[in-house]
Amino acid sequence: MNVMSRTWHRFLPRQKHKPATETLDGRTLTALATVIFLVQFPHVFHLPIWVSLTGATLVALKLWRHNRPDDALLRRLTSPVAATFIAAATAVLIRMDYGYSLGRDPCVAFLFVLIAAKYAELKRANDATALLCLSAFLLLTQYFYAQSILAAVLTLPAVFAFGVALAVLRDADNPATNTDHIKLVGKLLLQGLPLAAILFLGFPRLPGPLWSLPDDAVARTGLSDSMAPGSIGSLSQSNEVAFRVEFDGVPPTPEQLYWRGPVLSQFDGREWTEHDTRVEAHPQAPSDNTRVHDYTVMLQPHRQRWLFALDTAASLPYPDNPDTTAGITPRVLGQLMSDGQMIAERPVTQVLRYRQSSVLSDTLATNVPPAPHTLYLPGKNPRTIAFARSLREKTTGPWDYAQRVLNIFSENEFHYTLQPQLLGDAPVDEFLFQSQAGFCEHYSAAFVVLMRAAGIPARVVTGYLGGEMNGDYMIVRQSHAHAWAEAHIDGAWRRFDPTAHVSPLRVEQGLSAALPDEVTATGLTGTLDANWLREAQLRWDAMNHRWQTLVVNFNDASQEKLWEKLGVGTPSLMQIVVGFIALSAVWCALIIGLPSWQHKHLPPTERHWLQLCRVLARRGITRNTNESMSEFLNRAALAWPNQQARLTQLNTDFSALRFQRQYSAESDERLTRVRRELLQLAARAWPIGRRGPHSTQGLNKAQTAR
Amino acid sequence: MNHRATAAITQLEVVPSTVLLDVIDQLETVLIGKREQLTMALACLLARGHLLIEDVPGVGKTTLAHALSATLGVDWKRVQFTSDLLPADVVGVSILDNHDNRFHFQRGPVFTSILLADEINRAPPRAQSALLEAMEERQVTVDGTTHALDDGFFVIATQNPADQQGAYPLPQSQLDRFLVGIELGYPDAASERALLAQGDQRQHAKTLQPLLNDASLKSLRERCEAVHLSDPVLDYIQALLSATRTDGTGLSPRAGLNLVRLGRACAVIEQRDHVLPDDVRRVFPVLAGHRLTGQVKSGHSAAQAVLAQVAMP
């Protein structure tokens, strides 16, 4: 039994050796606090302020407590019981604040507070490691919110702080300064960079996201499935990006860019909504002489299902991997509806990149007869209906009628404005006969009502008009939001844009050209007026676009393209693993091996001398440039008293070996001794963090006793 | 016992190893508190170089020459360099003898063992270069006849700091001829008190016992040549030389050779048969200082800056 326990003793946890009240020193606490601060910081912008304050206060309390260890109140506040209580209370409060508990935001908020609470009651090094793992997870949750360059850059200091904290934790007794730690971590991170790059390029990607986040009820700027007077007007005050487009060829001119969005055909007299009677349609193959535009859309998440395409879609939206489609029918990202609208499989919650082809045409051919609701009018705008009927009688046919209606807008005193007066129960009547001032939704709505009143099926189409070229891609912002009308004449849906007849500038040059005063007054693009600022903003957008295309969207398809370029076919998982291990082995060998390669040509004495310097450096005894060997070793002997005799002997031997004339027998003897002593010394220099000075001394006693 | 030790013992029989320390001790009784400078001067002597002392008057330059000559048991002469000094005043002149109508060469003051060239930068360049040629060649040629100088010819030149008036500063090429440039400087408080208590140092210098003679000096110089110079030390010397050459002009190869010689001499004074990097570091300022900046004082700090940027082996 005794033998057993002695044999297995070293494998058993050494509980009794561990002091009961082991606490972390100030340096470790500061390093951890830095990590927590840097990890929490990016979250502060979207969390409720009280959550941020709670987190920060807990960390501050712990640091304060460390400086005033005798304060009873602080001790109680940072005790495990108090921390648990605070965490539990916060969980309840978060549930109350958000109204739900399973979702991205409340979970992140809870993790945020949990980490701070854990820090507050931190006692042992093991706890600190757990805390670092938690913090790493919190750091990653940042990408749930944004995957932009800024988000990536914001994580870098935190990653660095992680390294420093790990270095401090691992070797708590090491007296190396912060600068040394920072240098070490910087070096390690730089050395790890190629490995990270290889992993980024080579790590097998799953097609599609690994998991999907539960949807939070967050309002997003963007088109909605309904339109009332003023809704698009308020949307166009937002400078946010709706989507970005890369055209394969020369992009069309702005006035041709009608990005088709929700088609609204149901009208209740004030509000336009989608009608659910549409069916799935197939894109029509373009005839030979029509020009087809191919482009790639990067749609910002808008949490709705519709996708945007120019006028008439000639294809379904496909994922952006044109090279690998041969033979296999790729996954379709959405379907085309009979009203010309594109619908995705599920709400767009992350940036969606799809290929699309379109034919630019103001006619949407259809073999489905117009549904009855495209003629329905609730009868809330009697004046308009009466006017339409009288006008219809004067005209020869639908074409003539439509033209006459458009002429009404251009010939009368209609104004195009972002700030129309509020309209009451009969908005179309009020707009047409009283205010005569409105935004695109007023004009398109009035046009559709006039059409329907004359017995011509018509509907409102919302979407975006135009776009802003930035280098080789186009930005479409919310301020490009637009609404126009479609009327069913001669068996096809024809596009009519009454806004163009009121304000041609809007169509040709965009909103800020059409309404320079209002746009500036409302502050919409006010900041963009300064040219350099606008320039900088576009540059930044271009950078983010590249980032999005090259880094964030690097998926299984891009990976396959990469393999193809490298000419290795599609490697199996095993091949990738083996390849990665081989590459990293080569890299590690280069890093670790290079110094010794450099010293290979050195004589053995010089190599041993450098070894000794490294061993001493591990003890924190580094050599000054202008310090001679004997001065250095004398200093080392003073700084490491229990190795004094060994260091003095080494001093003599090295002096003889390096600077004196060599006599083989004697120098061989010295060299052997130097090697032996070096090994002994290195063994004692290594575990500086683990054993600390006391155990080192104990070991030396054992050594001398032997 | 190996043959290295045997070889050392045979040499020790000729000249005891501690004699150089005795020399320094004895010199220090005259120039109190100047041990480092005296060691460098002695190393310069052993390395067959010439010594340049840059200092204000009255700090003991002449006394040093007195003491050295007395300790070495050789004669010494002194030339006070002035602005009207002619080359002939230094090397000598041929004079027509009325008795036999032939020119006879009258030897100038360079024909001695130790020459104190006082305030060398007050003389015009012509007189300066006459001396410097004699220093370099250890012979003078007058009217086509070559006269060899003393084998142990050793020049101690002094120069006023250039900020004093009436100076013809030595060009850098000429400064290269001086192996060692030192400044004596004012004594520290304790040394000065001892100095004041002792009274006239020059009288005292004359009473010094000769500790060396030509033979022992020659033997010591031979021993310098035999001092071992290891690869790490050579690396260090090379690194130092190239560090001086990074911006503009640095030390010449001749200066490099001199550094080696001086380092060896220093090792001999320290009773060693090998040069340590410490020796090189010790002699580097006095060797490189005046060569780098043309002045001893500013040169020393320039040399220290070079030392600070080169890692020792």
Interface residues (C-beta under 8 A of the other chain):
Chain A: P603 E606 T625 N626 E627 S628 M629 S630 E631 S655 R658 F659 Q660 R661 Y663 E666
Chain B: N2 R4 H228 S230 D231 P232 V233 D273 H274 V275 L276 P277 D278 R281 L307 A308 Q309 V310 A311 M312 P313
